[in-house]
């Protein structure tokens, strides 16, 4: 009897083991990582929504390599240490590729994990140049770089606004300070930088630093950071009667910025971002589907959608989920989708500079200037 029980236990264990293996073989898992909670959760939700639509579209057509797609959602809460933990979790759960992260300060350390695992990572939004400068073959982005948007912002100040005195603030993060530094570098001698300094991301009261800046009489304040702080800075600047315009980057171009700042305080703020996808014919179907299901399109929803599509298309073209093969396919293929044609450089960046200047008007964002 005892031998029979032992035999039965072994059989059941093997059945469970092989059942689990079969289930694993029936799906292809893709990781999606970003700030799903916290002050920047809007961006993480936008990511997830875009990826979800891509996944469902592929699954409705039979998936990839005859297998359905599943997503593993990782919440890094915009924290670099948590991003590493999330990356390890996603890898351990069997993801064949990653769409994420949002913050450069999260993408850079997380990319170490994905590189060791030999699986591709495509970020929809991390713009710090260092991400693709470290020689990791499997790291890609479908957005531009901060040295590109910093230059466009500086050129706009010099050629269009002809401003001569600028104050620069950053949030001390990899993204925020990196963007501020690129803007300052490209500004050169075109304008005097009367103030350069950092604030702490997550703080709520910036009136002391703004009062100090006010005394220096800048004609414009440039901020490298994300929309929660951009909204508070512009709002509090108006509260101390600073009428100078603000300028920021792609991390601020979200309706949440206007919500935090208020329409009047946000009015006239300049932002660097890529051209409006609503003007791209190929994006129409995705935008209509997104609006019907999730409401207003987030700034990086379509970039997450494209990152997922590019990853899955590369797996399909490779005929395998093997990371090394897929990574080389990503380098060699040209993808045509909702954002038009995308071809990666040897570093994993998109070819060309995608940035233009936007302006905030009546609580909305409008394209304003391009070179």
RODO-2510 file (C-alpha; in nm, 4 decimals, decimal comma):
residues 371
     n   res          X          Y          Z
     1     x     0,0000     0,0000     0,0000
     2     x     0,2819     0,2343     0,0917
     3     x     0,4542     0,1627    -0,2414
     4     x     0,1307     0,2340    -0,4244
     5     x     0,0909     0,5694    -0,2466
     6     x     0,4504     0,6632    -0,3320
     7     x     0,3932     0,5569    -0,6944
     8     x     0,0690     0,7566    -0,7129
     9     x     0,2414     1,0640    -0,5658
    10     x     0,5187     1,0443    -0,8268
    11     x     0,2662     1,0069    -1,1092
    12     x     0,0611     1,3018    -0,9892
    13     x     0,3736     1,5152    -0,9468
    14     x     0,4856     1,4350    -1,3006
    15     x     0,1380     1,5088    -1,4326
    16     x     0,1378     1,8486    -1,2628
    17     x     0,4900     1,9189    -1,3885
    18     x     0,4124     1,8343    -1,7486
    19     x     0,0794     2,0144    -1,7285
    20     x     0,2635     2,3271    -1,6163
    21     x     0,5165     2,2887    -1,8988
    22     x     0,2384     2,2516    -2,1515
    23     x     0,0690     2,5658    -2,0282
    24     x     0,3970     2,7537    -2,0492
    25     x     0,4484     2,6365    -2,4074
    26     x     0,0998     2,7482    -2,5071
    27     x     0,1636     3,1175    -2,4391
    28     x     0,4251     3,3823    -2,5060
    29     x     0,4779     3,6176    -2,2129
    30     x     0,5774     3,9826    -2,2548
    31     x     0,6627     4,2101    -1,9639
    32     x     0,5195     4,5606    -1,9344
    33     x     0,6840     4,7797    -1,6713
    34     x     0,6315     5,1338    -1,5469
    35     x     0,4847     5,3391    -1,2607
    36     x     0,1470     5,1737    -1,2100
    37     x     0,1033     5,3397    -0,8702
    38     x     0,2167     5,6677    -0,7170
    39     x     0,2263     6,0229    -0,8511
    40     x     0,3189     5,9118    -1,2039
    41     x     0,0694     5,6237    -1,2274
    42     x    -0,1080     5,7947    -1,5183
    43     x     0,1929     5,7198    -1,7392
    44     x     0,2043     5,3558    -1,6334
    45     x    -0,1666     5,3172    -1,7029
    46     x    -0,1190     5,4716    -2,0479
    47     x     0,1537     5,2158    -2,1169
    48     x    -0,0631     4,9260    -2,0056
    49     x    -0,3607     5,0430    -2,2103
    50     x    -0,1579     5,0712    -2,5299
    51     x     0,0077     4,7322    -2,4803
    52     x    -0,3267     4,5707    -2,4001
    53     x    -0,4766     4,6819    -2,7307
    54     x    -0,1756     4,5483    -2,9215
    55     x    -0,1918     4,2161    -2,7367
    56     x    -0,5632     4,1755    -2,8058
    57     x    -0,5199     4,2575    -3,1738
    58     x    -0,2494     3,9937    -3,2129
    59     x    -0,4452     3,7355    -3,0130
    60     x    -0,7555     3,7920    -3,2255
    61     x    -0,5452     3,6857    -3,5250
    62     x    -0,4076     3,3747    -3,3575
    63     x    -0,1233     3,5215    -3,1559
    64     x     0,2409     3,4670    -3,2540
    65     x     0,4004     3,1393    -3,3632
    66     x     0,0653     2,9730    -3,2960
    67     x     0,0621     3,0844    -2,9324
    68     x    -0,1443     3,3395    -2,7452
    69     x     0,0221     3,6465    -2,5931
    70     x     0,0074     3,7189    -2,2198
    71     x     0,1414     4,0279    -2,0466
    72     x     0,3161     4,0419    -1,7104
    73     x     0,2598     4,3834    -1,5534
    74     x     0,5348     4,5180    -1,3284
    75     x     0,4912     4,8263    -1,1085
    76     x     0,8216     5,0068    -1,0496
    77     x     0,6484     5,3095    -0,8869
    78     x     0,9090     5,5317    -1,0604
    79     x     1,1696     5,3991    -0,8161
    80     x     1,5041     5,2671    -0,9532
    81     x     1,5466     5,0003    -0,6838
    82     x     1,1941     4,8743    -0,7342
    83     x     1,2559     4,8736    -1,1093
    84     x     1,5398     4,6238    -1,0636
    85     x     1,3178     4,4048    -0,8467
    86     x     1,0411     4,4220    -1,1069
    87     x     1,2868     4,3370    -1,3848
    88     x     1,4069     4,0271    -1,2039
    89     x     1,0480     3,9186    -1,1355
    90     x     0,9486     3,9603    -1,5001
    91     x     1,2518     3,7645    -1,6200
    92     x     1,1912     3,4870    -1,3667
    93     x     0,8301     3,4561    -1,4818
    94     x     0,9475     3,3746    -1,8318
    95     x     0,8981     3,6949    -2,0313
    96     x     1,0575     3,6831    -2,3777
    97     x     1,0779     4,0632    -2,4029
    98     x     0,9945     4,3855    -2,2216
    99     x     0,7964     4,6998    -2,3039
   100     x     0,9210     4,9566    -2,0521
   101     x     1,0164     5,1264    -1,8367
   102     x     0,8912     5,4887    -1,8309
   103     x     1,1548     5,6744    -1,6258
   104     x     1,5150     5,6732    -1,7469
   105     x     1,6264     5,6299    -1,3846
   106     x     1,4339     5,3001    -1,3875
   107     x     1,5112     5,1842    -1,7412
   108     x     1,8883     5,2133    -1,7020
   109     x     1,9329     4,9827    -1,3986
   110     x     1,6550     4,7492    -1,5173
   111     x     1,8294     4,7116    -1,8536
   112     x     2,1219     4,5476    -1,6718
   113     x     1,8840     4,2675    -1,5705
   114     x     1,7377     4,2228    -1,9186
   115     x     2,0824     4,2310    -2,0760
   116     x     2,2057     3,9502    -1,8485
   117     x     1,8941     3,7490    -1,9327
   118     x     1,9529     3,8025    -2,3040
   119     x     1,6033     3,9319    -2,3799
   120     x     1,5083     4,2513    -2,5686
   121     x     1,3786     4,5637    -2,3977
   122     x     1,1938     4,8383    -2,5861
   123     x     1,1097     5,1514    -2,3889
   124     x     0,8300     5,3759    -2,5148
   125     x     0,9479     5,6817    -2,3190
   126     x     1,2944     5,6744    -2,1571
   127     x     1,4899     5,9523    -2,3270
   128     x     1,8201     5,9791    -2,1368
   129     x     2,1030     5,9211    -2,3900
   130     x     2,2964     5,6952    -2,1512
   131     x     2,0372     5,4183    -2,1885
   132     x     2,1565     5,3289    -2,5373
   133     x     2,5175     5,4393    -2,4970
   134     x     2,6377     5,1423    -2,2911
   135     x     2,6637     4,8907    -2,5710
   136     x     2,3703     4,6668    -2,4728
   137     x     2,2634     4,5074    -2,7988
   138     x     1,9108     4,4299    -2,6770
   139     x     1,8087     4,7774    -2,5538
   140     x     1,5842     4,9866    -2,7812
   141     x     1,3562     5,2902    -2,7620
   142     x     1,0781     5,4115    -2,9903
   143     x     1,1028     5,7685    -2,8576
   144     x     1,3778     6,0275    -2,9066
   145     x     1,6692     6,1263    -2,6833
   146     x     1,7230     6,4173    -2,4452
   147     x     2,0192     6,5498    -2,6396
   148     x     1,7741     6,5877    -2,9300
   149     x     1,4893     6,7533    -2,7381
   150     x     1,7297     6,9661    -2,5352
   151     x     1,8696     7,1022    -2,8604
   152     x     1,5244     7,1712    -3,0070
   153     x     1,4272     7,3602    -2,6901
   154     x     1,7458     7,5666    -2,6984
   155     x     1,7065     7,6421    -3,0689
   156     x     1,3504     7,7591    -3,0057
   157     x     1,4664     7,9951    -2,7306
   158     x     1,7382     8,1374    -2,9535
   159     x     1,5639     8,1510    -3,2926
   160     x     1,1966     8,2067    -3,2096
   161     x     1,1662     8,3671    -2,8653
   162     x     1,5072     8,5399    -2,8711
   163     x     1,5189     8,5273    -2,4914
   164     x     1,8405     8,6417    -2,3222
   165     x     1,7936     8,5429    -1,9541
   166     x     1,6872     8,1926    -1,8499
   167     x     1,6465     8,0096    -1,5184
   168     x     1,6883     7,6306    -1,5228
   169     x     1,5409     7,3923    -1,2638
   170     x     1,5549     7,0129    -1,2592
   171     x     1,4194     6,7371    -1,0333
   172     x     1,7590     6,5688    -0,9658
   173     x     1,6559     6,2514    -1,1507
   174     x     1,8390     6,0842    -1,4387
   175     x     1,5761     6,2130    -1,6791
   176     x     1,5105     6,5577    -1,5332
   177     x     1,8675     6,6662    -1,4678
   178     x     1,9864     6,5019    -1,7883
   179     x     1,7331     6,6978    -1,9930
   180     x     1,8144     7,0236    -1,8132
   181     x     2,1855     6,9690    -1,8757
   182     x     2,1295     6,9049    -2,2463
   183     x     1,9163     7,2177    -2,2762
   184     x     2,1835     7,4231    -2,0981
   185     x     2,4619     7,2775    -2,3119
   186     x     2,2857     7,3502    -2,6393
   187     x     2,1785     7,6950    -2,5226
   188     x     2,5446     7,7893    -2,4926
   189     x     2,6031     8,1608    -2,5056
   190     x     2,2691     8,2351    -2,6754
   191     x     2,1196     8,3293    -2,3366
   192     x     2,2460     8,3938    -1,9859
   193     x     2,1573     8,1247    -1,7323
   194     x     2,0771     8,3351    -1,4248
   195     x     1,9860     8,0335    -1,2110
   196     x     2,0595     7,6600    -1,2240
   197     x     1,9471     7,4255    -0,9458
   198     x     1,7471     7,1223    -0,8406
   199     x     1,4331     7,0461    -0,6448
   200     x     1,3316     6,7133    -0,4918
   201     x     1,0804     6,5025    -0,6803
   202     x     0,7752     6,4506    -0,4620
   203     x     0,8030     6,7791    -0,2720
   204     x     0,4988     7,0075    -0,2790
   205     x     0,6176     7,3571    -0,1895
   206     x     0,8585     7,5336    -0,4264
   207     x     0,7869     7,8966    -0,3391
   208     x     1,1230     7,9513    -0,1697
   209     x     1,3228     7,8548    -0,4775
   210     x     1,0809     8,0401    -0,7051
   211     x     1,1145     8,3572    -0,4942
   212     x     1,4928     8,3318    -0,5280
   213     x     1,4603     8,2923    -0,9045
   214     x     1,2178     8,5847    -0,9272
   215     x     1,4850     8,8182    -0,7901
   216     x     1,7114     8,7269    -1,0836
   217     x     1,4464     8,8404    -1,3335
   218     x     1,4603     8,5589    -1,5909
   219     x     1,2543     8,5868    -1,9098
   220     x     1,1738     8,2145    -1,9049
   221     x     1,1991     7,9228    -1,6595
   222     x     1,3029     7,5849    -1,7976
   223     x     1,2178     7,2728    -1,5953
   224     x     1,3563     6,9240    -1,6452
   225     x     1,1100     6,6897    -1,4767
   226     x     0,7678     6,5223    -1,4772
   227     x     0,4185     6,6722    -1,4776
   228     x     0,3416     6,6585    -1,0992
   229     x     0,6248     6,9026    -1,0206
   230     x     0,5787     7,1008    -1,3436
   231     x     0,2173     7,1657    -1,2479
   232     x     0,3053     7,2789    -0,8961
   233     x     0,5927     7,4998    -1,0144
   234     x     0,3824     7,6867    -1,2679
   235     x     0,0918     7,7226    -1,0251
   236     x     0,3091     7,8522    -0,7405
   237     x     0,4991     8,0864    -0,9706
   238     x     0,1723     8,2606    -1,0569
   239     x     0,0827     8,2742    -0,6879
   240     x     0,3948     8,4848    -0,6207
   241     x     0,3191     8,6992    -0,9278
   242     x     0,5804     8,5577    -1,1639
   243     x     0,4435     8,6113    -1,5133
   244     x     0,7334     8,4578    -1,7097
   245     x     0,6593     8,1546    -1,9293
   246     x     0,7689     7,8022    -1,8415
   247     x     0,9198     7,5427    -2,0693
   248     x     0,9597     7,1688    -2,0078
   249     x     1,0024     6,8378    -2,1868
   250     x     0,8047     6,5305    -2,2835
   251     x     0,7563     6,4234    -1,9202
   252     x     0,5209     6,7160    -1,8667
   253     x     0,2949     6,6994    -2,1708
   254     x     0,0002     6,5277    -2,0069
   255     x    -0,3480     6,6530    -1,9088
   256     x    -0,2483     6,5926    -1,5462
   257     x    -0,0063     6,8848    -1,5764
   258     x    -0,2926     7,1208    -1,6621
   259     x    -0,5120     6,9654    -1,3928
   260     x    -0,2470     7,0315    -1,1261
   261     x    -0,1467     7,3761    -1,2482
   262     x    -0,4920     7,4995    -1,3452
   263     x    -0,5759     7,6345    -1,6904
   264     x    -0,4622     7,9902    -1,6181
   265     x    -0,1265     7,8931    -1,4696
   266     x    -0,0551     7,6361    -1,7412
   267     x    -0,1441     7,8768    -2,0223
   268     x     0,1491     7,9543    -2,2511
   269     x     0,3782     7,6775    -2,1229
   270     x     0,6108     7,5443    -2,3942
   271     x     0,6866     7,1715    -2,4185
   272     x     0,9120     6,9572    -2,6347
   273     x     0,7489     6,6410    -2,7694
   274     x     0,7109     6,4477    -3,0930
   275     x     0,4547     6,5543    -3,3588
   276     x     0,0860     6,4915    -3,2958
   277     x    -0,0012     6,1299    -3,3903
   278     x    -0,3507     6,2477    -3,4811
   279     x    -0,1918     6,3826    -3,7999
   280     x    -0,0536     6,0405    -3,8946
   281     x    -0,3096     5,8525    -4,1101
   282     x    -0,1813     5,5126    -3,9951
   283     x    -0,2544     5,6043    -3,6323
   284     x    -0,6242     5,6733    -3,6870
   285     x    -0,7500     5,3212    -3,6192
   286     x    -0,5557     5,2853    -3,2951
   287     x    -0,6589     5,6288    -3,1683
   288     x    -1,0276     5,5610    -3,2355
   289     x    -1,0064     5,2248    -3,0617
   290     x    -0,8189     5,3734    -2,7661
   291     x    -1,0606     5,6657    -2,7243
   292     x    -1,3626     5,4374    -2,7333
   293     x    -1,2206     5,2077    -2,4686
   294     x    -0,9971     5,4179    -2,2427
   295     x    -1,0844     5,7812    -2,3150
   296     x    -0,8304     6,0475    -2,4043
   297     x    -0,5097     5,9225    -2,5583
   298     x    -0,2119     5,9463    -2,3232
   299     x     0,1112     6,0972    -2,4603
   300     x     0,2923     5,7641    -2,4587
   301     x    -0,0012     5,5244    -2,5148
   302     x     0,0721     5,4931    -2,8852
   303     x     0,4444     5,4506    -2,8195
   304     x     0,3752     5,1564    -2,5876
   305     x     0,1392     5,0156    -2,8517
   306     x     0,4099     5,0425    -3,1176
   307     x     0,6794     4,8987    -2,8898
   308     x     0,4602     4,5912    -2,8330
   309     x     0,3829     4,5568    -3,2031
   310     x     0,7493     4,5860    -3,2978
   311     x     0,8512     4,3254    -3,0419
   312     x     0,5840     4,0773    -3,1529
   313     x     0,6543     4,1401    -3,5221
   314     x     1,0226     4,0674    -3,4651
   315     x     0,9348     3,7393    -3,2893
   316     x     0,7069     3,6437    -3,5768
   317     x     0,9724     3,7265    -3,8370
   318     x     1,2382     3,5405    -3,6368
   319     x     1,0242     3,2287    -3,6064
   320     x     1,1431     3,1921    -3,2475
   321     x     1,1379     3,3613    -2,9069
   322     x     1,5129     3,3103    -2,8634
   323     x     1,6389     3,6460    -2,7333
   324     x     1,9580     3,6630    -2,9401
   325     x     1,7752     3,5927    -3,2642
   326     x     1,4944     3,8388    -3,1870
   327     x     1,7398     4,1143    -3,0912
   328     x     1,9232     4,0820    -3,4236
   329     x     1,5911     4,0875    -3,6072
   330     x     1,4998     4,4101    -3,4268
   331     x     1,8231     4,5637    -3,5524
   332     x     1,7694     4,4554    -3,9110
   333     x     1,3991     4,5063    -3,9724
   334     x     1,2088     4,8215    -4,0671
   335     x     0,8708     4,8398    -3,8986
   336     x     0,5728     5,0206    -4,0502
   337     x     0,2893     5,0924    -3,8091
   338     x     0,0794     5,3565    -3,6352
   339     x     0,3753     5,5946    -3,6021
   340     x     0,4903     5,5438    -3,9581
   341     x     0,8210     5,3762    -4,0405
   342     x     1,0609     5,2926    -3,7574
   343     x     1,4161     5,1668    -3,8093
   344     x     1,6599     5,1282    -3,5218
   345     x     2,0184     5,2463    -3,5306
   346     x     2,3053     5,0241    -3,4155
   347     x     2,2653     5,1751    -3,0678
   348     x     1,8936     5,0966    -3,0541
   349     x     1,7670     5,4516    -3,1084
   350     x     1,5192     5,5610    -3,3741
   351     x     1,6746     5,7346    -3,6702
   352     x     1,6334     6,1138    -3,6775
   353     x     1,5139     6,3684    -3,4224
   354     x     1,1379     6,3489    -3,3615
   355     x     1,0888     6,6673    -3,1549
   356     x     0,8798     6,9812    -3,2092
   357     x     0,7602     7,2580    -2,9753
   358     x     0,4097     7,2431    -2,8294
   359     x     0,2237     7,5158    -2,6392
   360     x    -0,0515     7,4945    -2,3768
   361     x    -0,3630     7,6858    -2,4832
   362     x    -0,7027     7,6858    -2,3124
   363     x    -0,6134     7,3743    -2,1167
   364     x    -0,5027     7,1804    -2,4255
   365     x    -0,1745     7,1108    -2,6028
   366     x    -0,1116     7,2353    -2,9570
   367     x     0,1832     7,1993    -3,1926
   368     x     0,3481     7,5393    -3,2131
   369     x     0,6920     7,5371    -3,3788
   370     x     0,9294     7,3073    -3,5636
   371     x     1,2637     7,3540    -3,7314
***
